[in-house]
Amino acid sequence: MVTYAPYTVASVYALFSGMDGTQNGVDSYYGSLDFDEKNCFTLTQDLSEKGYYTKADVLSKIILPHQGFAGIDIHDEYNDDLRLRHKELIKETKAKKPFFLFLHYSNIHTGIMSEVVNKFSDFDQSYFSRKDENIRRYDGFVQKAAEYLEDILGFCRREGLAEDTLFVILTDHGCSLGEKPGEKCYGVFTYDYTVMTFAYFIYPAVLPMNREVNLLTRTIDIAPTVLELLGIIPKGGYKKMQGRSLYSAMLGKDSRDRGAYIETAALSGPHPSPYKPNICAYRTRDWKLIYNETTAEKELYNLKNDPEENFNLIGQHTAVENELWIKIKENGNRIFCK
C-alpha cells in the first residue's frame, strides 16, 4: 500500500477520512486543526451512526479526527505497558458489541525517537554510513511489535473474538534506515522506504484465508474497504471518499492497480516546511515522479528496474514524465503544481 503522507498526523487523517489531505485539509505536521469536519464524514462517524461503540488509544490526541469517537485515551509511550493496557481496553469494549477499537502501538516510534532522532543529526555520517547497524536496530523495534501483536491476537482468540471480528493490522508509514542523507527517519522525502506500507485484513467469516492482493493500493482504500466488509454504505451529503474498497480485489475479481498521490511537509532535513507540503509525488506500479517546490526540481524513477530510487531519469522519458505530471496537478491542487 502507498500512504498519502510519510508521517503519522496527515497519514492517519487520510486513513480515517478515506481521502488525501488535499481534500480533508490535513496536509502538514501542524494541520490537524484544519480538518474539514463540516464536509468530511469519517469512518468512525459512519460506524457510530450504525450503532458501533467507538474507542481509541493513541500516543497523542492530534493524530486522528475525533469525530465519531465515544472516547479517545492517550497513553504514555515511554512508561505504559501497551500489552496490558490494550488487553484491558479490549475487555472493556467487547461487551459493547458491535464495537470499533483503534489501538496504536507506538513503541517503534519511541525507539526511533530515543535511539535515532535524539542521537543523530540530519546529515550525520555516523548514521548514514552504517546501514547494517540501522537495519539491526530497526529490526529490534519490529520484533517487539511482532511480540505485542502475537500477544494481542492470542488474547482476542481466548476472549472469543477471533471468528466474528474484523482485524485490520497496518502501518501508517515507513522509515528510513539511512538510504538518503537528510532523512534519518521519515517525513522528509517521498521515496518508497517511507511511503510503502502494508495492511492485513483478517475476517474469517467473510474473507478468504492466506490471499495476497498483489496490486498497487493505497491506505485511503482502507476506510471504504472496512465499510463494505461490514455492509455499511458511506453517508451521503459529504465529500466522497477518494479511496475505493479492496473487497473485489480480495476476492480476485479486480486486478487494477491504483495510482497514488503523495506529499510531505518536513519538520527537518534539507527543506523543512512543517506548515505546508513542499514535496509531492505520483506513484504507479512501475514509475514515480517527484517534485520539490523548494528547489523546483523533478525526479523520475523506474521502480521496476530501480526499486531503491538511485537513478534519476528526468528528461529521458518525456511521455511518462508528462503523464505523471498531469496526475500530480490533478491530485495536488496546489499552486506549485500549476
Contacts in CASP RR format, 6 or more apart in sequence:
PFRMAT RR
TARGET T0000
AUTHOR 0000-0000-0000
METHOD contacts of the structure
MODEL  1
MVTYAPYTVASVYALFSGMDGTQNGVDSYYGSLDFDEKNCFTLTQDLSEK
GYYTKADVLSKIILPHQGFAGIDIHDEYNDDLRLRHKELIKETKAKKPFF
LFLHYSNIHTGIMSEVVNKFSDFDQSYFSRKDENIRRYDGFVQKAAEYLE
DILGFCRREGLAEDTLFVILTDHGCSLGEKPGEKCYGVFTYDYTVMTFAY
FIYPAVLPMNREVNLLTRTIDIAPTVLELLGIIPKGGYKKMQGRSLYSAM
LGKDSRDRGAYIETAALSGPHPSPYKPNICAYRTRDWKLIYNETTAEKEL
YNLKNDPEENFNLIGQHTAVENELWIKIKENGNRIFCK
1 170 0 8 1.000
1 196 0 8 1.000
1 197 0 8 1.000
1 198 0 8 1.000
1 199 0 8 1.000
1 217 0 8 1.000
1 218 0 8 1.000
1 219 0 8 1.000
1 221 0 8 1.000
1 222 0 8 1.000
2 195 0 8 1.000
2 196 0 8 1.000
2 197 0 8 1.000
2 216 0 8 1.000
2 217 0 8 1.000
2 218 0 8 1.000
2 219 0 8 1.000
2 259 0 8 1.000
2 260 0 8 1.000
2 262 0 8 1.000
2 283 0 8 1.000
3 11 0 8 1.000
3 14 0 8 1.000
3 172 0 8 1.000
3 173 0 8 1.000
3 174 0 8 1.000
3 195 0 8 1.000
3 196 0 8 1.000
3 197 0 8 1.000
3 218 0 8 1.000
3 219 0 8 1.000
3 262 0 8 1.000
4 10 0 8 1.000
4 11 0 8 1.000
4 14 0 8 1.000
4 20 0 8 1.000
4 21 0 8 1.000
4 218 0 8 1.000
4 219 0 8 1.000
4 220 0 8 1.000
4 260 0 8 1.000
4 261 0 8 1.000
4 262 0 8 1.000
4 263 0 8 1.000
5 11 0 8 1.000
5 14 0 8 1.000
5 21 0 8 1.000
5 27 0 8 1.000
5 173 0 8 1.000
5 187 0 8 1.000
5 262 0 8 1.000
5 263 0 8 1.000
5 264 0 8 1.000
5 265 0 8 1.000
5 277 0 8 1.000
6 173 0 8 1.000
6 174 0 8 1.000
6 186 0 8 1.000
6 187 0 8 1.000
6 188 0 8 1.000
6 189 0 8 1.000
6 190 0 8 1.000
6 194 0 8 1.000
6 195 0 8 1.000
6 262 0 8 1.000
6 264 0 8 1.000
7 29 0 8 1.000
7 173 0 8 1.000
7 186 0 8 1.000
7 187 0 8 1.000
7 264 0 8 1.000
7 267 0 8 1.000
8 63 0 8 1.000
8 109 0 8 1.000
8 172 0 8 1.000
8 173 0 8 1.000
9 26 0 8 1.000
9 28 0 8 1.000
9 29 0 8 1.000
9 31 0 8 1.000
9 32 0 8 1.000
9 62 0 8 1.000
9 63 0 8 1.000
10 21 0 8 1.000
10 26 0 8 1.000
10 27 0 8 1.000
10 28 0 8 1.000
10 29 0 8 1.000
10 31 0 8 1.000
10 265 0 8 1.000
11 172 0 8 1.000
11 173 0 8 1.000
11 219 0 8 1.000
12 63 0 8 1.000
12 64 0 8 1.000
12 172 0 8 1.000
13 21 0 8 1.000
13 24 0 8 1.000
13 25 0 8 1.000
13 26 0 8 1.000
13 32 0 8 1.000
13 35 0 8 1.000
13 64 0 8 1.000
13 65 0 8 1.000
14 20 0 8 1.000
14 21 0 8 1.000
14 24 0 8 1.000
14 26 0 8 1.000
14 219 0 8 1.000
14 220 0 8 1.000
15 43 0 8 1.000
15 170 0 8 1.000
15 172 0 8 1.000
15 219 0 8 1.000
15 220 0 8 1.000
15 222 0 8 1.000
15 223 0 8 1.000
16 42 0 8 1.000
16 43 0 8 1.000
16 44 0 8 1.000
16 64 0 8 1.000
16 65 0 8 1.000
16 223 0 8 1.000
17 23 0 8 1.000
17 24 0 8 1.000
17 35 0 8 1.000
17 40 0 8 1.000
17 42 0 8 1.000
17 43 0 8 1.000
17 65 0 8 1.000
17 220 0 8 1.000
17 223 0 8 1.000
17 241 0 8 1.000
18 24 0 8 1.000
18 43 0 8 1.000
18 220 0 8 1.000
18 221 0 8 1.000
18 222 0 8 1.000
18 223 0 8 1.000
18 224 0 8 1.000
18 241 0 8 1.000
18 242 0 8 1.000
18 243 0 8 1.000
19 40 0 8 1.000
19 220 0 8 1.000
19 239 0 8 1.000
19 241 0 8 1.000
19 242 0 8 1.000
19 243 0 8 1.000
20 27 0 8 1.000
20 220 0 8 1.000
20 242 0 8 1.000
20 261 0 8 1.000
20 263 0 8 1.000
20 331 0 8 1.000
20 332 0 8 1.000
21 27 0 8 1.000
21 263 0 8 1.000
22 261 0 8 1.000
22 263 0 8 1.000
22 331 0 8 1.000
22 332 0 8 1.000
22 333 0 8 1.000
22 334 0 8 1.000
23 36 0 8 1.000
23 40 0 8 1.000
23 239 0 8 1.000
23 242 0 8 1.000
24 35 0 8 1.000
24 36 0 8 1.000
24 40 0 8 1.000
24 239 0 8 1.000
25 31 0 8 1.000
25 34 0 8 1.000
25 35 0 8 1.000
25 36 0 8 1.000
26 32 0 8 1.000
26 34 0 8 1.000
26 35 0 8 1.000
27 34 0 8 1.000
27 263 0 8 1.000
27 265 0 8 1.000
27 276 0 8 1.000
27 277 0 8 1.000
28 265 0 8 1.000
28 273 0 8 1.000
28 274 0 8 1.000
28 275 0 8 1.000
28 276 0 8 1.000
28 277 0 8 1.000
29 265 0 8 1.000
29 267 0 8 1.000
29 274 0 8 1.000
29 275 0 8 1.000
30 274 0 8 1.000
30 275 0 8 1.000
31 275 0 8 1.000
32 62 0 8 1.000
32 63 0 8 1.000
35 65 0 8 1.000
36 239 0 8 1.000
37 65 0 8 1.000
37 67 0 8 1.000
39 238 0 8 1.000
39 239 0 8 1.000
40 65 0 8 1.000
40 238 0 8 1.000
40 239 0 8 1.000
41 67 0 8 1.000
41 234 0 8 1.000
41 235 0 8 1.000
41 236 0 8 1.000
41 237 0 8 1.000
41 238 0 8 1.000
41 239 0 8 1.000
42 65 0 8 1.000
42 67 0 8 1.000
42 68 0 8 1.000
42 223 0 8 1.000
43 223 0 8 1.000
43 226 0 8 1.000
43 227 0 8 1.000
44 54 0 8 1.000
44 65 0 8 1.000
44 67 0 8 1.000
44 68 0 8 1.000
44 69 0 8 1.000
44 100 0 8 1.000
45 67 0 8 1.000
45 68 0 8 1.000
45 235 0 8 1.000
46 227 0 8 1.000
46 232 0 8 1.000
46 234 0 8 1.000
46 235 0 8 1.000
47 54 0 8 1.000
47 68 0 8 1.000
47 100 0 8 1.000
47 230 0 8 1.000
47 232 0 8 1.000
48 54 0 8 1.000
48 68 0 8 1.000
48 69 0 8 1.000
48 70 0 8 1.000
49 235 0 8 1.000
50 98 0 8 1.000
50 230 0 8 1.000
50 232 0 8 1.000
51 98 0 8 1.000
52 98 0 8 1.000
52 99 0 8 1.000
52 100 0 8 1.000
53 70 0 8 1.000
53 93 0 8 1.000
53 96 0 8 1.000
53 97 0 8 1.000
53 98 0 8 1.000
53 99 0 8 1.000
53 100 0 8 1.000
54 68 0 8 1.000
54 69 0 8 1.000
54 70 0 8 1.000
54 71 0 8 1.000
54 99 0 8 1.000
54 100 0 8 1.000
54 101 0 8 1.000
55 69 0 8 1.000
55 70 0 8 1.000
55 71 0 8 1.000
55 72 0 8 1.000
55 73 0 8 1.000
55 89 0 8 1.000
55 92 0 8 1.000
55 93 0 8 1.000
55 99 0 8 1.000
55 100 0 8 1.000
55 101 0 8 1.000
55 102 0 8 1.000
56 64 0 8 1.000
56 69 0 8 1.000
56 71 0 8 1.000
56 72 0 8 1.000
56 73 0 8 1.000
56 101 0 8 1.000
56 102 0 8 1.000
56 103 0 8 1.000
56 104 0 8 1.000
57 72 0 8 1.000
57 73 0 8 1.000
57 74 0 8 1.000
57 75 0 8 1.000
57 85 0 8 1.000
57 86 0 8 1.000
57 89 0 8 1.000
57 102 0 8 1.000
57 103 0 8 1.000
57 104 0 8 1.000
58 64 0 8 1.000
58 72 0 8 1.000
58 73 0 8 1.000
58 74 0 8 1.000
58 75 0 8 1.000
58 102 0 8 1.000
58 104 0 8 1.000
58 106 0 8 1.000
59 74 0 8 1.000
59 75 0 8 1.000
59 77 0 8 1.000
59 104 0 8 1.000
59 106 0 8 1.000
59 109 0 8 1.000
60 74 0 8 1.000
61 72 0 8 1.000
61 74 0 8 1.000
63 104 0 8 1.000
64 72 0 8 1.000
64 102 0 8 1.000
66 72 0 8 1.000
73 89 0 8 1.000
75 82 0 8 1.000
75 85 0 8 1.000
75 104 0 8 1.000
75 106 0 8 1.000
77 106 0 8 1.000
77 107 0 8 1.000
77 109 0 8 1.000
77 110 0 8 1.000
78 110 0 8 1.000
82 103 0 8 1.000
82 105 0 8 1.000
82 106 0 8 1.000
82 107 0 8 1.000
82 148 0 8 1.000
83 148 0 8 1.000
83 151 0 8 1.000
83 152 0 8 1.000
86 103 0 8 1.000
86 152 0 8 1.000
87 152 0 8 1.000
87 155 0 8 1.000
89 101 0 8 1.000
89 103 0 8 1.000
90 101 0 8 1.000
90 152 0 8 1.000
90 155 0 8 1.000
90 156 0 8 1.000
90 159 0 8 1.000
90 161 0 8 1.000
91 159 0 8 1.000
93 99 0 8 1.000
93 101 0 8 1.000
94 159 0 8 1.000
94 161 0 8 1.000
103 152 0 8 1.000
105 145 0 8 1.000
105 148 0 8 1.000
105 149 0 8 1.000
107 141 0 8 1.000
107 144 0 8 1.000
107 145 0 8 1.000
107 148 0 8 1.000
108 141 0 8 1.000
108 142 0 8 1.000
108 144 0 8 1.000
108 145 0 8 1.000
108 175 0 8 1.000
111 141 0 8 1.000
112 138 0 8 1.000
112 141 0 8 1.000
112 175 0 8 1.000
112 185 0 8 1.000
115 137 0 8 1.000
116 127 0 8 1.000
116 134 0 8 1.000
116 137 0 8 1.000
116 184 0 8 1.000
116 185 0 8 1.000
117 184 0 8 1.000
117 185 0 8 1.000
120 126 0 8 1.000
120 127 0 8 1.000
120 184 0 8 1.000
121 184 0 8 1.000
122 181 0 8 1.000
122 182 0 8 1.000
122 183 0 8 1.000
122 184 0 8 1.000
122 188 0 8 1.000
122 268 0 8 1.000
122 269 0 8 1.000
122 270 0 8 1.000
123 181 0 8 1.000
123 182 0 8 1.000
124 184 0 8 1.000
127 134 0 8 1.000
127 178 0 8 1.000
127 184 0 8 1.000
128 178 0 8 1.000
128 181 0 8 1.000
128 182 0 8 1.000
128 184 0 8 1.000
131 177 0 8 1.000
131 178 0 8 1.000
131 179 0 8 1.000
134 177 0 8 1.000
134 178 0 8 1.000
135 177 0 8 1.000
138 175 0 8 1.000
138 177 0 8 1.000
149 169 0 8 1.000
153 167 0 8 1.000
156 162 0 8 1.000
156 165 0 8 1.000
156 167 0 8 1.000
162 204 0 8 1.000
163 204 0 8 1.000
163 205 0 8 1.000
164 205 0 8 1.000
165 203 0 8 1.000
166 201 0 8 1.000
166 202 0 8 1.000
166 203 0 8 1.000
166 206 0 8 1.000
166 226 0 8 1.000
166 229 0 8 1.000
166 230 0 8 1.000
167 200 0 8 1.000
167 201 0 8 1.000
167 202 0 8 1.000
167 203 0 8 1.000
168 199 0 8 1.000
168 200 0 8 1.000
168 201 0 8 1.000
168 202 0 8 1.000
168 222 0 8 1.000
168 226 0 8 1.000
169 199 0 8 1.000
169 200 0 8 1.000
169 202 0 8 1.000
170 197 0 8 1.000
170 198 0 8 1.000
170 199 0 8 1.000
170 200 0 8 1.000
170 219 0 8 1.000
170 222 0 8 1.000
171 197 0 8 1.000
171 198 0 8 1.000
171 199 0 8 1.000
172 197 0 8 1.000
172 219 0 8 1.000
173 186 0 8 1.000
173 187 0 8 1.000
173 194 0 8 1.000
173 195 0 8 1.000
173 197 0 8 1.000
174 186 0 8 1.000
174 193 0 8 1.000
174 194 0 8 1.000
174 195 0 8 1.000
174 196 0 8 1.000
174 197 0 8 1.000
175 185 0 8 1.000
175 186 0 8 1.000
175 193 0 8 1.000
175 194 0 8 1.000
176 183 0 8 1.000
176 184 0 8 1.000
176 185 0 8 1.000
176 186 0 8 1.000
176 188 0 8 1.000
176 193 0 8 1.000
176 194 0 8 1.000
177 193 0 8 1.000
178 184 0 8 1.000
179 191 0 8 1.000
179 193 0 8 1.000
179 308 0 8 1.000
180 189 0 8 1.000
180 191 0 8 1.000
182 188 0 8 1.000
182 189 0 8 1.000
182 269 0 8 1.000
182 270 0 8 1.000
183 189 0 8 1.000
183 191 0 8 1.000
183 194 0 8 1.000
183 269 0 8 1.000
186 194 0 8 1.000
187 194 0 8 1.000
187 264 0 8 1.000
187 266 0 8 1.000
187 267 0 8 1.000
188 264 0 8 1.000
188 266 0 8 1.000
188 268 0 8 1.000
188 269 0 8 1.000
188 270 0 8 1.000
188 271 0 8 1.000
189 264 0 8 1.000
189 266 0 8 1.000
189 279 0 8 1.000
189 290 0 8 1.000
190 262 0 8 1.000
190 263 0 8 1.000
190 264 0 8 1.000
190 279 0 8 1.000
190 280 0 8 1.000
190 281 0 8 1.000
190 288 0 8 1.000
190 290 0 8 1.000
191 309 0 8 1.000
192 283 0 8 1.000
192 288 0 8 1.000
192 303 0 8 1.000
192 307 0 8 1.000
192 308 0 8 1.000
192 309 0 8 1.000
195 260 0 8 1.000
195 262 0 8 1.000
195 281 0 8 1.000
195 283 0 8 1.000
197 219 0 8 1.000
199 219 0 8 1.000
199 222 0 8 1.000
201 207 0 8 1.000
201 225 0 8 1.000
201 229 0 8 1.000
201 246 0 8 1.000
201 250 0 8 1.000
203 229 0 8 1.000
206 229 0 8 1.000
207 229 0 8 1.000
207 250 0 8 1.000
208 250 0 8 1.000
208 251 0 8 1.000
211 250 0 8 1.000
211 252 0 8 1.000
213 246 0 8 1.000
213 249 0 8 1.000
213 250 0 8 1.000
215 249 0 8 1.000
215 254 0 8 1.000
215 255 0 8 1.000
215 256 0 8 1.000
215 257 0 8 1.000
215 258 0 8 1.000
216 257 0 8 1.000
216 258 0 8 1.000
216 259 0 8 1.000
216 260 0 8 1.000
216 283 0 8 1.000
216 284 0 8 1.000
216 285 0 8 1.000
217 246 0 8 1.000
217 249 0 8 1.000
217 257 0 8 1.000
217 258 0 8 1.000
218 243 0 8 1.000
218 258 0 8 1.000
218 259 0 8 1.000
218 260 0 8 1.000
220 241 0 8 1.000
220 242 0 8 1.000
220 243 0 8 1.000
221 243 0 8 1.000
221 244 0 8 1.000
221 245 0 8 1.000
221 246 0 8 1.000
221 258 0 8 1.000
222 246 0 8 1.000
223 241 0 8 1.000
223 243 0 8 1.000
224 234 0 8 1.000
224 241 0 8 1.000
224 243 0 8 1.000
224 244 0 8 1.000
224 245 0 8 1.000
225 245 0 8 1.000
225 246 0 8 1.000
225 247 0 8 1.000
227 233 0 8 1.000
227 234 0 8 1.000
227 245 0 8 1.000
228 245 0 8 1.000
228 247 0 8 1.000
229 247 0 8 1.000
234 240 0 8 1.000
234 241 0 8 1.000
243 258 0 8 1.000
244 258 0 8 1.000
246 254 0 8 1.000
248 254 0 8 1.000
249 255 0 8 1.000
249 256 0 8 1.000
257 284 0 8 1.000
257 285 0 8 1.000
259 282 0 8 1.000
259 283 0 8 1.000
259 284 0 8 1.000
259 327 0 8 1.000
260 282 0 8 1.000
260 283 0 8 1.000
261 280 0 8 1.000
261 281 0 8 1.000
261 282 0 8 1.000
261 327 0 8 1.000
261 328 0 8 1.000
261 331 0 8 1.000
261 332 0 8 1.000
262 280 0 8 1.000
262 281 0 8 1.000
262 282 0 8 1.000
262 283 0 8 1.000
263 277 0 8 1.000
263 279 0 8 1.000
263 280 0 8 1.000
263 281 0 8 1.000
263 332 0 8 1.000
264 277 0 8 1.000
264 278 0 8 1.000
264 279 0 8 1.000
264 280 0 8 1.000
265 273 0 8 1.000
265 274 0 8 1.000
265 275 0 8 1.000
265 276 0 8 1.000
265 277 0 8 1.000
265 278 0 8 1.000
266 272 0 8 1.000
266 273 0 8 1.000
266 274 0 8 1.000
266 278 0 8 1.000
266 279 0 8 1.000
267 274 0 8 1.000
271 278 0 8 1.000
271 279 0 8 1.000
271 292 0 8 1.000
271 294 0 8 1.000
271 295 0 8 1.000
273 279 0 8 1.000
273 294 0 8 1.000
277 334 0 8 1.000
278 292 0 8 1.000
278 293 0 8 1.000
278 294 0 8 1.000
278 336 0 8 1.000
279 290 0 8 1.000
279 291 0 8 1.000
279 292 0 8 1.000
279 293 0 8 1.000
279 294 0 8 1.000
280 290 0 8 1.000
280 291 0 8 1.000
280 293 0 8 1.000
280 328 0 8 1.000
280 332 0 8 1.000
280 334 0 8 1.000
280 336 0 8 1.000
280 337 0 8 1.000
281 288 0 8 1.000
281 289 0 8 1.000
281 290 0 8 1.000
281 291 0 8 1.000
281 328 0 8 1.000
282 288 0 8 1.000
282 289 0 8 1.000
282 324 0 8 1.000
282 327 0 8 1.000
282 328 0 8 1.000
282 331 0 8 1.000
283 303 0 8 1.000
284 324 0 8 1.000
285 303 0 8 1.000
285 304 0 8 1.000
286 302 0 8 1.000
286 303 0 8 1.000
286 304 0 8 1.000
287 300 0 8 1.000
287 301 0 8 1.000
287 302 0 8 1.000
287 303 0 8 1.000
287 320 0 8 1.000
287 324 0 8 1.000
288 299 0 8 1.000
288 300 0 8 1.000
288 301 0 8 1.000
288 303 0 8 1.000
288 309 0 8 1.000
288 324 0 8 1.000
289 298 0 8 1.000
289 299 0 8 1.000
289 300 0 8 1.000
289 320 0 8 1.000
289 321 0 8 1.000
289 324 0 8 1.000
289 325 0 8 1.000
289 327 0 8 1.000
289 328 0 8 1.000
290 298 0 8 1.000
290 299 0 8 1.000
290 300 0 8 1.000
290 301 0 8 1.000
291 297 0 8 1.000
291 298 0 8 1.000
291 325 0 8 1.000
291 328 0 8 1.000
291 336 0 8 1.000
291 337 0 8 1.000
292 298 0 8 1.000
292 299 0 8 1.000
293 334 0 8 1.000
293 336 0 8 1.000
298 314 0 8 1.000
298 321 0 8 1.000
298 325 0 8 1.000
299 309 0 8 1.000
299 312 0 8 1.000
299 314 0 8 1.000
300 312 0 8 1.000
300 313 0 8 1.000
300 314 0 8 1.000
300 315 0 8 1.000
300 316 0 8 1.000
300 317 0 8 1.000
300 320 0 8 1.000
300 321 0 8 1.000
300 324 0 8 1.000
301 309 0 8 1.000
301 311 0 8 1.000
301 312 0 8 1.000
301 313 0 8 1.000
302 311 0 8 1.000
302 313 0 8 1.000
302 317 0 8 1.000
303 309 0 8 1.000
314 321 0 8 1.000
315 321 0 8 1.000
328 337 0 8 1.000
329 337 0 8 1.000
329 338 0 8 1.000
END
